[in-house]
Amino acid sequence: MKPTRHSLILAGAGHAHLVAMRRWIENGYNPPQGTILLSPSPKAWYSGMMPGLIAGRFTSDECAIDLAPLCKACEVELVIGEIADLNAAKRRMKLTNEQVLEYDYLSLNVGSVPPQPLHNDGSINLAPAKPFAGFNEHWQAWRKRNEFMQLAVLGGGAAAFELALALQKSLPQAQLSLICSGDLLSGYSRGLRHKAIKILDERGIKRHKNTRIDSIANGWLISGTRQILQAEALVIATGAAAQPWLASSGLKCDNSGFVEVSDSLQSLSHPEVLASGDCANQTGAAHSGVYAVRQGSALSQIIPALLDSDTLREYKPQARALALLATADGGALMHYGRFSAGGRLLGMYKDYLDKGFMGRHTID
């Protein structure tokens, strides 16, 4: 298939690219002719509202951004496809449908994938939390079955906690277990962890801490040589692992496979490549939507400056960020520095922020 050449490719419709494109529309900036947004789906699911969708608090339409109107308003072509291979030296990428794209400049906002157990005999249905479109299919199938099932959530972070509560509410026929390789919510304050554990216990969700699942065999989740739990399905919400094709791209990556970038979000090895969000490793920036949104604001200025060979703005990550964890009942837990709180008012505030993000990036 003959390659197509593009001045700029925005690869991925993550938070950072959505924010950058919306800023361009507001500021009247038009990217170069031939610029494309490459996305595996015509819609961008907003991760902050996914637990609320599963808990029955939101509809699918409320949680997904239709990319076509956004691209049209920004004068960017929407291309549906997934990256299979990237060659940074040749400035070329190959998609899973064999289409080949070449670029002058590339911005990566392709997210991450949750790490899975190393050994798996296929005896348990695996449902990675990302990408959400795939997870949504698993969840819908479980709802239609409406039968008793043993369901485990693997992970100890905010996503695993929120999903466990949301699934428990939407699948009352399921026995839920949450399995953490360390302590639950280990990066959060003691007060928030105490509140989270209390909620899980009150709702009958079994907890396994300091339990790393190494393999799946004969319907069992196994840690080392110990059989931990029999399950019919396993939700993988184990944090962020790099997209596998980044390791062979030629871009300088850290030991975990994430693209190493400067404070101008440029690749340390290929300055014509930018990276943001979960796929990037920037000193001081966590793999979190809060940081990706702020990187998007910076990208809206960095990309035009890069194309014009001007001085690039730098993005300095904030020292701390507000975290709001949905509890599936309209409430939320709050973490900021050493402080924590919980309740319905915080849930209302989280809804306000999430709906505000959707409203700003949805174009009719």
Protein Blocks (a to p, Z undefined) as FASTA:
>chain_A
ZZdddfbdcehjafklmmmmmmmmmnopacdehiacddfbfbdcdfklmmmmmnopacfk
lmpccfklmmmmnopacdddddfbdcfklopacdfkopacddfbdcddebpaddddfbdg
hlaccddfbdfklmmmmmmmmmmnopacddddedjbfklmmmmmmmmmmmmmbccddddf
bdghklbcfklmmmmmmmmmmnopacdehiacfbdcehiacehjacfbdcfbdcddebja
ddfklmmnopacdfkopacddfkopafklmkbccehjlbccehiacdfklmmmmmmmmmm
mmmmmmnopacddddddfbdcddddehlopacddehjbccedjklmmmmmmmmmmmmmmm
pcZZ
